[in-house]
Amino acid sequence: MVGKPRPTKFKRKKLSATLSREIFDSIVRETESLLERRFAKLAEDFDDISKTNFNPFLLLITAPVYNIYSPFEVAERLQLGKAFHGDDTAFGKFAEDAILPLFGAKEPPEKKKRGTDWTPVDCEITIEGKRHLFTLKSGPWTMNQEHANAMVDKFPAVHKETGSPILIGIFYGRYENLNNKPEVVRNGLGDPEWFDYLVGRDFWEYVTGVKDVHKEIFRAIRAAQRQFGEKHQDETFHEKLVSNRLKIAASLRKSFDVDADEDFWETLFNNMF
């Protein structure tokens, strides 16, 4: 299903048909590096209950929801919670710090000099010879009202100082799936010619100059997956997670003496205070 087209103020005059091999290989390397960092964090380092900061009230309350009635199930909940939260956090940083710089993105020099006046601006990219400023959001629901208010407040002065177009770039999704915050910014600014927001395919094609570049990024990610899988084929990521889950569970039993009483939760809860 193709998303609905949206007229935008910013389009490339010409798009290349293919992504350069050099940049493709760089995306593969950056993706594999991300996977290795996640592997080291979760499958190697995170192996003891002392490395967690779990909330006994929350775990007890939600025990019936997630079927948490044993040390192993506590360990699984803590491990997966850390994994998924870390993945969500890592994605935006990965795209901003590892992928976009391959296409010329960098921090504007004014950002450090102007402090909070430039807080909403994340990077600059020169596109078809013209400097563009971007606020970057990972997905269609990432922006909140505080972000929107800051953009409405700060963008006019930034544009007056630089004369540059300012865009909100959203890494994935479709226009019809956006929350209302990009429109809040557009309306709050008075819909000036120097502002717009680009989502998903439109964003990636505009910043890279490559037609359907999201498909090339997909191929690069798949290539990185294969390389990562081959490197760790003797013991998969999942097998290492389960191994560490058992270690966390064992350390929980030892630290809180939860095998000394039949009521697991009462023993664990009381021994945490």
Phi and psi restraints in degrees (value plus and minus 20) as a CYANA .aco file:
   2 VAL   PHI    -110.9   -70.9
   2 VAL   PSI     116.0   156.0
   3 GLY   PHI     -86.7   -46.7
   3 GLY   PSI     137.2   177.2
   4 LYS   PHI     -87.6   -47.6
   4 LYS   PSI     115.7   155.7
   5 PRO   PHI     -89.4   -49.4
   5 PRO   PSI     130.5   170.5
   6 ARG   PHI    -153.4  -113.4
   6 ARG   PSI     107.7   147.7
   7 PRO   PHI     -81.8   -41.8
   7 PRO   PSI     109.1   149.1
   8 THR   PHI    -141.9  -101.9
   8 THR   PSI     136.1   176.1
   9 LYS   PHI    -101.7   -61.7
   9 LYS   PSI     -35.2     4.8
  10 PHE   PHI    -144.5  -104.5
  10 PHE   PSI      95.4   135.4
  11 LYS   PHI    -159.4  -119.4
  11 LYS   PSI     126.7   166.7
  12 ARG   PHI     -89.4   -49.4
  12 ARG   PSI     124.2   164.2
  13 LYS   PHI     -89.2   -49.2
  13 LYS   PSI     -52.2   -12.2
  14 LYS   PHI    -169.9  -129.9
  14 LYS   PSI     119.7   159.7
  15 LEU   PHI    -134.6   -94.6
  15 LEU   PSI     117.7   157.7
  16 SER   PHI     -91.2   -51.2
  16 SER   PSI     132.0   172.0
  17 ALA   PHI     -99.2   -59.2
  17 ALA   PSI     -47.7    -7.7
  18 THR   PHI    -157.7  -117.7
  18 THR   PSI     135.9   175.9
  19 LEU   PHI    -103.0   -63.0
  19 LEU   PSI     120.5   160.5
  20 SER   PHI     -82.6   -42.6
  20 SER   PSI     127.6   167.6
  21 ARG   PHI     -82.4   -42.4
  21 ARG   PSI     -56.0   -16.0
  22 GLU   PHI     -80.6   -40.6
  22 GLU   PSI     -66.7   -26.7
  23 ILE   PHI     -90.5   -50.5
  23 ILE   PSI     -58.9   -18.9
  24 PHE   PHI     -76.4   -36.4
  24 PHE   PSI     -68.4   -28.4
  25 ASP   PHI     -84.6   -44.6
  25 ASP   PSI     -54.2   -14.2
  26 SER   PHI     -86.3   -46.3
  26 SER   PSI     -59.1   -19.1
  27 ILE   PHI     -84.6   -44.6
  27 ILE   PSI     -59.5   -19.5
  28 VAL   PHI     -79.0   -39.0
  28 VAL   PSI     -67.7   -27.7
  29 ARG   PHI     -83.6   -43.6
  29 ARG   PSI     -63.4   -23.4
  30 GLU   PHI     -85.4   -45.4
  30 GLU   PSI     -58.0   -18.0
  31 THR   PHI     -87.9   -47.9
  31 THR   PSI     -64.1   -24.1
  32 GLU   PHI     -84.1   -44.1
  32 GLU   PSI     -56.5   -16.5
  33 SER   PHI     -82.9   -42.9
  33 SER   PSI     -60.8   -20.8
  34 LEU   PHI     -81.3   -41.3
  34 LEU   PSI     -65.3   -25.3
  35 LEU   PHI     -80.8   -40.8
  35 LEU   PSI     -60.6   -20.6
  36 GLU   PHI     -85.9   -45.9
  36 GLU   PSI     -56.7   -16.7
  37 ARG   PHI     -86.3   -46.3
  37 ARG   PSI     -61.0   -21.0
  38 ARG   PHI     -86.5   -46.5
  38 ARG   PSI     -58.2   -18.2
  39 PHE   PHI     -81.2   -41.2
  39 PHE   PSI     -67.8   -27.8
  40 ALA   PHI     -83.1   -43.1
  40 ALA   PSI     -60.6   -20.6
  41 LYS   PHI     -87.3   -47.3
  41 LYS   PSI     -65.6   -25.6
  42 LEU   PHI    -116.5   -76.5
  42 LEU   PSI     -58.4   -18.4
  43 ALA   PHI    -114.9   -74.9
  43 ALA   PSI     -30.2     9.8
  44 GLU   PHI    -141.2  -101.2
  44 GLU   PSI     -70.4   -30.4
  45 ASP   PHI    -103.6   -63.6
  45 ASP   PSI     -56.9   -16.9
  46 PHE   PHI    -108.4   -68.4
  46 PHE   PSI      63.2   103.2
  47 ASP   PHI    -155.5  -115.5
  47 ASP   PSI      -4.6    35.4
  48 ASP   PHI    -170.7  -130.7
  48 ASP   PSI     124.9   164.9
  49 ILE   PHI     -82.7   -42.7
  49 ILE   PSI     -44.3    -4.3
  50 SER   PHI     -87.3   -47.3
  50 SER   PSI     -36.8     3.2
  51 LYS   PHI    -111.0   -71.0
  51 LYS   PSI     -13.2    26.8
  52 THR   PHI    -131.5   -91.5
  52 THR   PSI     145.2   185.2
  53 ASN   PHI    -153.5  -113.5
  53 ASN   PSI      43.3    83.3
  54 PHE   PHI    -102.1   -62.1
  54 PHE   PSI     133.5   173.5
  55 ASN   PHI    -120.0   -80.0
  55 ASN   PSI      89.1   129.1
  56 PRO   PHI     -85.6   -45.6
  56 PRO   PSI     -52.5   -12.5
  57 PHE   PHI     -84.0   -44.0
  57 PHE   PSI     -68.2   -28.2
  58 LEU   PHI     -85.0   -45.0
  58 LEU   PSI     -64.3   -24.3
  59 LEU   PHI     -83.8   -43.8
  59 LEU   PSI     -60.1   -20.1
  60 LEU   PHI     -84.9   -44.9
  60 LEU   PSI     -66.0   -26.0
  61 ILE   PHI     -81.5   -41.5
  61 ILE   PSI     -60.6   -20.6
  62 THR   PHI    -112.9   -72.9
  62 THR   PSI     -16.3    23.7
  63 ALA   PHI     -73.5   -33.5
  63 ALA   PSI     -64.2   -24.2
  64 PRO   PHI     -87.9   -47.9
  64 PRO   PSI     -45.3    -5.3
  65 VAL   PHI     -92.3   -52.3
  65 VAL   PSI     -64.2   -24.2
  66 TYR   PHI    -127.5   -87.5
  66 TYR   PSI     -11.2    28.8
  67 ASN   PHI      37.5    77.5
  67 ASN   PSI      34.8    74.8
  68 ILE   PHI    -123.3   -83.3
  68 ILE   PSI      75.6   115.6
  69 TYR   PHI    -155.8  -115.8
  69 TYR   PSI      -2.7    37.3
  70 SER   PHI    -171.7  -131.7
  70 SER   PSI     141.6   181.6
  71 PRO   PHI     -76.5   -36.5
  71 PRO   PSI     -58.8   -18.8
  72 PHE   PHI     -84.1   -44.1
  72 PHE   PSI     -60.1   -20.1
  73 GLU   PHI     -90.4   -50.4
  73 GLU   PSI     -54.9   -14.9
  74 VAL   PHI     -82.3   -42.3
  74 VAL   PSI     -66.1   -26.1
  75 ALA   PHI     -81.3   -41.3
  75 ALA   PSI     -61.4   -21.4
  76 GLU   PHI     -83.2   -43.2
  76 GLU   PSI     -64.7   -24.7
  77 ARG   PHI     -81.9   -41.9
  77 ARG   PSI     -64.3   -24.3
  78 LEU   PHI     -88.1   -48.1
  78 LEU   PSI     -61.1   -21.1
  79 GLN   PHI     -86.3   -46.3
  79 GLN   PSI     -67.8   -27.8
  80 LEU   PHI     -89.9   -49.9
  80 LEU   PSI     -54.3   -14.3
  81 GLY   PHI     -81.2   -41.2
  81 GLY   PSI     -64.7   -24.7
  82 LYS   PHI     -85.1   -45.1
  82 LYS   PSI     -60.1   -20.1
  83 ALA   PHI     -83.2   -43.2
  83 ALA   PSI     -71.3   -31.3
  84 PHE   PHI     -89.0   -49.0
  84 PHE   PSI     -59.7   -19.7
  85 HIS   PHI     -83.4   -43.4
  85 HIS   PSI     -62.4   -22.4
  86 GLY   PHI     -84.7   -44.7
  86 GLY   PSI     -59.0   -19.0
  87 ASP   PHI     -82.4   -42.4
  87 ASP   PSI     -65.6   -25.6
  88 ASP   PHI     -81.0   -41.0
  88 ASP   PSI     -61.4   -21.4
  89 THR   PHI     -89.4   -49.4
  89 THR   PSI     -59.3   -19.3
  90 ALA   PHI     -89.1   -49.1
  90 ALA   PSI     -49.9    -9.9
  91 PHE   PHI     -81.6   -41.6
  91 PHE   PSI     -71.8   -31.8
  92 GLY   PHI     -81.4   -41.4
  92 GLY   PSI     -61.3   -21.3
  93 LYS   PHI     -85.4   -45.4
  93 LYS   PSI     -58.8   -18.8
  94 PHE   PHI     -80.9   -40.9
  94 PHE   PSI     -68.6   -28.6
  95 ALA   PHI     -85.5   -45.5
  95 ALA   PSI     -60.8   -20.8
  96 GLU   PHI     -94.8   -54.8
  96 GLU   PSI     -62.0   -22.0
  97 ASP   PHI    -115.2   -75.2
  97 ASP   PSI     -42.6    -2.6
  98 ALA   PHI    -131.1   -91.1
  98 ALA   PSI     -58.9   -18.9
  99 ILE   PHI    -111.0   -71.0
  99 ILE   PSI     -73.0   -33.0
 100 LEU   PHI     -81.1   -41.1
 100 LEU   PSI     -55.6   -15.6
 101 PRO   PHI     -80.4   -40.4
 101 PRO   PSI     -42.9    -2.9
 102 LEU   PHI     -83.9   -43.9
 102 LEU   PSI     -40.4    -0.4
 103 PHE   PHI    -130.3   -90.3
 103 PHE   PSI      -2.4    37.6
 104 GLY   PHI      79.3   119.3
 104 GLY   PSI     -17.2    22.8
 105 ALA   PHI     -88.6   -48.6
 105 ALA   PSI     120.8   160.8
 106 LYS   PHI    -175.9  -135.9
 106 LYS   PSI     145.2   185.2
 107 GLU   PHI     -94.7   -54.7
 107 GLU   PSI     112.4   152.4
 108 PRO   PHI     -84.3   -44.3
 108 PRO   PSI     117.9   157.9
 109 PRO   PHI     -81.7   -41.7
 109 PRO   PSI     -47.9    -7.9
 110 GLU   PHI     -87.8   -47.8
 110 GLU   PSI     -42.2    -2.2
 111 LYS   PHI     -80.3   -40.3
 111 LYS   PSI     -62.6   -22.6
 112 LYS   PHI     -94.0   -54.0
 112 LYS   PSI     -53.7   -13.7
 113 LYS   PHI     -94.6   -54.6
 113 LYS   PSI     -56.2   -16.2
 114 ARG   PHI    -114.9   -74.9
 114 ARG   PSI     -30.2     9.8
 115 GLY   PHI      43.4    83.4
 115 GLY   PSI    -149.2  -109.2
 116 THR   PHI     -85.0   -45.0
 116 THR   PSI     -41.4    -1.4
 117 ASP   PHI     -82.6   -42.6
 117 ASP   PSI     -44.0    -4.0
 118 TRP   PHI    -131.6   -91.6
 118 TRP   PSI      -8.6    31.4
 119 THR   PHI     -72.9   -32.9
 119 THR   PSI     -62.5   -22.5
 120 PRO   PHI     -91.1   -51.1
 120 PRO   PSI     -33.0     7.0
 121 VAL   PHI    -110.6   -70.6
 121 VAL   PSI     105.5   145.5
 122 ASP   PHI    -118.6   -78.6
 122 ASP   PSI     -57.8   -17.8
 123 CYS   PHI    -178.2  -138.2
 123 CYS   PSI     149.0   189.0
 124 GLU   PHI    -144.1  -104.1
 124 GLU   PSI     127.9   167.9
 125 ILE   PHI    -160.5  -120.5
 125 ILE   PSI     113.3   153.3
 126 THR   PHI    -107.0   -67.0
 126 THR   PSI      99.5   139.5
 127 ILE   PHI    -143.8  -103.8
 127 ILE   PSI      99.1   139.1
 128 GLU   PHI      30.5    70.5
 128 GLU   PSI      24.5    64.5
 129 GLY   PHI      61.8   101.8
 129 GLY   PSI     -19.0    21.0
 130 LYS   PHI    -141.1  -101.1
 130 LYS   PSI     115.5   155.5
 131 ARG   PHI     -92.1   -52.1
 131 ARG   PSI     110.7   150.7
 132 HIS   PHI    -141.4  -101.4
 132 HIS   PSI     124.2   164.2
 133 LEU   PHI    -128.8   -88.8
 133 LEU   PSI     120.2   160.2
 134 PHE   PHI    -149.3  -109.3
 134 PHE   PSI     119.2   159.2
 135 THR   PHI    -121.2   -81.2
 135 THR   PSI     110.9   150.9
 136 LEU   PHI    -130.6   -90.6
 136 LEU   PSI     114.5   154.5
 137 LYS   PHI    -151.5  -111.5
 137 LYS   PSI     117.8   157.8
 138 SER   PHI     -91.0   -51.0
 138 SER   PSI     -54.8   -14.8
 139 GLY   PHI    -168.1  -128.1
 139 GLY   PSI     155.8   195.8
 140 PRO   PHI     -87.3   -47.3
 140 PRO   PSI     -36.1     3.9
 141 TRP   PHI    -130.2   -90.2
 141 TRP   PSI     -13.1    26.9
 142 THR   PHI     -88.9   -48.9
 142 THR   PSI     -58.1   -18.1
 143 MET   PHI     -89.2   -49.2
 143 MET   PSI     120.1   160.1
 144 ASN   PHI    -141.5  -101.5
 144 ASN   PSI    -199.6  -159.6
 145 GLN   PHI     -84.3   -44.3
 145 GLN   PSI     -56.0   -16.0
 146 GLU   PHI     -83.0   -43.0
 146 GLU   PSI     -62.7   -22.7
 147 HIS   PHI     -80.3   -40.3
 147 HIS   PSI     -66.9   -26.9
 148 ALA   PHI     -80.9   -40.9
 148 ALA   PSI     -64.0   -24.0
 149 ASN   PHI     -81.4   -41.4
 149 ASN   PSI     -60.8   -20.8
 150 ALA   PHI     -84.6   -44.6
 150 ALA   PSI     -59.5   -19.5
 151 MET   PHI     -86.2   -46.2
 151 MET   PSI     -64.8   -24.8
 152 VAL   PHI     -81.4   -41.4
 152 VAL   PSI     -57.2   -17.2
 153 ASP   PHI     -93.9   -53.9
 153 ASP   PSI     -60.4   -20.4
 154 LYS   PHI    -117.7   -77.7
 154 LYS   PSI     -51.7   -11.7
 155 PHE   PHI     -78.6   -38.6
 155 PHE   PSI     -61.6   -21.6
 156 PRO   PHI     -78.1   -38.1
 156 PRO   PSI     -62.9   -22.9
 157 ALA   PHI     -88.3   -48.3
 157 ALA   PSI     -57.9   -17.9
 158 VAL   PHI     -83.4   -43.4
 158 VAL   PSI     -63.2   -23.2
 159 HIS   PHI     -86.8   -46.8
 159 HIS   PSI     -60.3   -20.3
 160 LYS   PHI     -81.5   -41.5
 160 LYS   PSI     -58.5   -18.5
 161 GLU   PHI     -90.4   -50.4
 161 GLU   PSI     -58.7   -18.7
 162 THR   PHI    -126.0   -86.0
 162 THR   PSI     -46.6    -6.6
 163 GLY   PHI      52.0    92.0
 163 GLY   PSI     -12.5    27.5
 164 SER   PHI    -108.3   -68.3
 164 SER   PSI     128.3   168.3
 165 PRO   PHI     -83.2   -43.2
 165 PRO   PSI     128.1   168.1
 166 ILE   PHI    -145.2  -105.2
 166 ILE   PSI     107.1   147.1
 167 LEU   PHI    -149.3  -109.3
 167 LEU   PSI     129.4   169.4
 168 ILE   PHI    -113.5   -73.5
 168 ILE   PSI     104.2   144.2
 169 GLY   PHI    -130.2   -90.2
 169 GLY   PSI     104.6   144.6
 170 ILE   PHI    -135.7   -95.7
 170 ILE   PSI     101.9   141.9
 171 PHE   PHI     -84.1   -44.1
 171 PHE   PSI     -54.6   -14.6
 172 TYR   PHI    -167.1  -127.1
 172 TYR   PSI     146.4   186.4
 173 GLY   PHI      89.4   129.4
 173 GLY   PSI    -193.7  -153.7
 174 ARG   PHI    -149.6  -109.6
 174 ARG   PSI     138.5   178.5
 175 TYR   PHI     -79.2   -39.2
 175 TYR   PSI     -58.8   -18.8
 176 GLU   PHI     -91.1   -51.1
 176 GLU   PSI     -32.3     7.7
 177 ASN   PHI    -117.4   -77.4
 177 ASN   PSI     -23.2    16.8
 178 LEU   PHI     -86.3   -46.3
 178 LEU   PSI     129.2   169.2
 179 ASN   PHI     -94.6   -54.6
 179 ASN   PSI    -197.4  -157.4
 180 ASN   PHI    -104.7   -64.7
 180 ASN   PSI     -19.7    20.3
 181 LYS   PHI     -88.9   -48.9
 181 LYS   PSI     -59.6   -19.6
 182 PRO   PHI     -79.1   -39.1
 182 PRO   PSI     -56.7   -16.7
 183 GLU   PHI     -90.6   -50.6
 183 GLU   PSI     -53.5   -13.5
 184 VAL   PHI     -79.7   -39.7
 184 VAL   PSI     -62.7   -22.7
 185 VAL   PHI     -86.3   -46.3
 185 VAL   PSI     -67.4   -27.4
 186 ARG   PHI     -77.9   -37.9
 186 ARG   PSI     -67.5   -27.5
 187 ASN   PHI     -89.0   -49.0
 187 ASN   PSI     -57.5   -17.5
 188 GLY   PHI     -85.1   -45.1
 188 GLY   PSI     -51.2   -11.2
 189 LEU   PHI    -103.9   -63.9
 189 LEU   PSI     -32.2     7.8
 190 GLY   PHI      66.3   106.3
 190 GLY   PSI       1.9    41.9
 191 ASP   PHI      32.1    72.1
 191 ASP   PSI      36.4    76.4
 192 PRO   PHI     -93.9   -53.9
 192 PRO   PSI     139.1   179.1
 193 GLU   PHI     -86.1   -46.1
 193 GLU   PSI     -42.5    -2.5
 194 TRP   PHI    -106.7   -66.7
 194 TRP   PSI     -19.1    20.9
 195 PHE   PHI    -144.5  -104.5
 195 PHE   PSI     123.5   163.5
 196 ASP   PHI    -184.8  -144.8
 196 ASP   PSI     154.9   194.9
 197 TYR   PHI    -150.6  -110.6
 197 TYR   PSI     122.1   162.1
 198 LEU   PHI    -145.1  -105.1
 198 LEU   PSI     117.4   157.4
 199 VAL   PHI    -142.7  -102.7
 199 VAL   PSI     118.9   158.9
 200 GLY   PHI      35.3    75.3
 200 GLY   PSI    -141.5  -101.5
 201 ARG   PHI     -76.8   -36.8
 201 ARG   PSI     -64.5   -24.5
 202 ASP   PHI     -79.3   -39.3
 202 ASP   PSI     -62.7   -22.7
 203 PHE   PHI     -82.7   -42.7
 203 PHE   PSI     -71.7   -31.7
 204 TRP   PHI     -86.2   -46.2
 204 TRP   PSI     -58.3   -18.3
 205 GLU   PHI     -87.1   -47.1
 205 GLU   PSI     -57.4   -17.4
 206 TYR   PHI     -89.5   -49.5
 206 TYR   PSI     -62.3   -22.3
 207 VAL   PHI     -98.6   -58.6
 207 VAL   PSI     -44.7    -4.7
 208 THR   PHI    -120.4   -80.4
 208 THR   PSI     -47.3    -7.3
 209 GLY   PHI      55.7    95.7
 209 GLY   PSI      -0.7    39.3
 210 VAL   PHI    -140.5  -100.5
 210 VAL   PSI     107.3   147.3
 211 LYS   PHI     -86.0   -46.0
 211 LYS   PSI     115.2   155.2
 212 ASP   PHI      32.5    72.5
 212 ASP   PSI      18.7    58.7
 213 VAL   PHI     -84.4   -44.4
 213 VAL   PSI     -44.6    -4.6
 214 HIS   PHI     -80.4   -40.4
 214 HIS   PSI     -50.3   -10.3
 215 LYS   PHI     -91.3   -51.3
 215 LYS   PSI     -54.7   -14.7
 216 GLU   PHI     -88.5   -48.5
 216 GLU   PSI     -59.1   -19.1
 217 ILE   PHI     -84.2   -44.2
 217 ILE   PSI     -59.1   -19.1
 218 PHE   PHI     -78.7   -38.7
 218 PHE   PSI     -66.3   -26.3
 219 ARG   PHI     -83.6   -43.6
 219 ARG   PSI     -57.9   -17.9
 220 ALA   PHI     -86.5   -46.5
 220 ALA   PSI     -60.5   -20.5
 221 ILE   PHI     -83.5   -43.5
 221 ILE   PSI     -62.2   -22.2
 222 ARG   PHI     -83.3   -43.3
 222 ARG   PSI     -58.4   -18.4
 223 ALA   PHI     -83.4   -43.4
 223 ALA   PSI     -60.7   -20.7
 224 ALA   PHI     -85.3   -45.3
 224 ALA   PSI     -58.6   -18.6
 225 GLN   PHI     -79.4   -39.4
 225 GLN   PSI     -64.0   -24.0
 226 ARG   PHI     -83.6   -43.6
 226 ARG   PSI     -63.5   -23.5
 227 GLN   PHI     -83.9   -43.9
 227 GLN   PSI     -63.1   -23.1
 228 PHE   PHI     -82.5   -42.5
 228 PHE   PSI     -63.8   -23.8
 229 GLY   PHI     -82.4   -42.4
 229 GLY   PSI     -61.7   -21.7
 230 GLU   PHI     -84.8   -44.8
 230 GLU   PSI     -57.9   -17.9
 231 LYS   PHI     -87.0   -47.0
 231 LYS   PSI     -53.4   -13.4
 232 HIS   PHI    -132.0   -92.0
 232 HIS   PSI       6.6    46.6
 233 GLN   PHI     -88.6   -48.6
 233 GLN   PSI     -44.4    -4.4
 234 ASP   PHI     -89.4   -49.4
 234 ASP   PSI     -50.8   -10.8
 235 GLU   PHI    -168.9  -128.9
 235 GLU   PSI      90.5   130.5
 236 THR   PHI     -90.3   -50.3
 236 THR   PSI     143.9   183.9
 237 PHE   PHI     -75.1   -35.1
 237 PHE   PSI     -65.8   -25.8
 238 HIS   PHI     -83.5   -43.5
 238 HIS   PSI     -61.4   -21.4
 239 GLU   PHI     -82.5   -42.5
 239 GLU   PSI     -58.8   -18.8
 240 LYS   PHI     -86.8   -46.8
 240 LYS   PSI     -57.8   -17.8
 241 LEU   PHI     -81.9   -41.9
 241 LEU   PSI     -65.5   -25.5
 242 VAL   PHI     -82.8   -42.8
 242 VAL   PSI     -60.0   -20.0
 243 SER   PHI     -80.4   -40.4
 243 SER   PSI     -65.2   -25.2
 244 ASN   PHI     -89.6   -49.6
 244 ASN   PSI     -51.6   -11.6
 245 ARG   PHI     -81.2   -41.2
 245 ARG   PSI     -61.0   -21.0
 246 LEU   PHI     -85.1   -45.1
 246 LEU   PSI     -58.4   -18.4
 247 LYS   PHI     -85.5   -45.5
 247 LYS   PSI     -61.7   -21.7
 248 ILE   PHI     -82.9   -42.9
 248 ILE   PSI     -64.0   -24.0
 249 ALA   PHI     -81.7   -41.7
 249 ALA   PSI     -63.0   -23.0
 250 ALA   PHI     -83.5   -43.5
 250 ALA   PSI     -61.9   -21.9
 251 SER   PHI     -88.6   -48.6
 251 SER   PSI     -51.2   -11.2
 252 LEU   PHI     -85.8   -45.8
 252 LEU   PSI     -65.3   -25.3
 253 ARG   PHI     -78.0   -38.0
 253 ARG   PSI     -63.6   -23.6
 254 LYS   PHI     -90.1   -50.1
 254 LYS   PSI     -63.0   -23.0
 255 SER   PHI     -90.4   -50.4
 255 SER   PSI     -55.6   -15.6
 256 PHE   PHI    -136.6   -96.6
 256 PHE   PSI     -11.7    28.3
 257 ASP   PHI      31.0    71.0
 257 ASP   PSI      25.0    65.0
 258 VAL   PHI     -97.9   -57.9
 258 VAL   PSI     -27.7    12.3
 259 ASP   PHI    -109.7   -69.7
 259 ASP   PSI     -20.7    19.3
 260 ALA   PHI    -103.7   -63.7
 260 ALA   PSI     -27.0    13.0
 261 ASP   PHI    -160.9  -120.9
 261 ASP   PSI     127.9   167.9
 262 GLU   PHI     -90.6   -50.6
 262 GLU   PSI     -49.6    -9.6
 263 ASP   PHI    -107.1   -67.1
 263 ASP   PSI      74.7   114.7
 264 PHE   PHI     -74.9   -34.9
 264 PHE   PSI     -70.3   -30.3
 265 TRP   PHI     -88.2   -48.2
 265 TRP   PSI     -57.0   -17.0
 266 GLU   PHI     -84.7   -44.7
 266 GLU   PSI     -62.3   -22.3
 267 THR   PHI     -84.7   -44.7
 267 THR   PSI     -68.6   -28.6
 268 LEU   PHI     -81.1   -41.1
 268 LEU   PSI     -66.9   -26.9
 269 PHE   PHI     -82.5   -42.5
 269 PHE   PSI     -68.3   -28.3
 270 ASN   PHI     -86.3   -46.3
 270 ASN   PSI     -54.6   -14.6
 271 ASN   PHI     -97.7   -57.7
 271 ASN   PSI     -23.7    16.3
 272 MET   PHI    -112.3   -72.3
 272 MET   PSI     -23.0    17.0
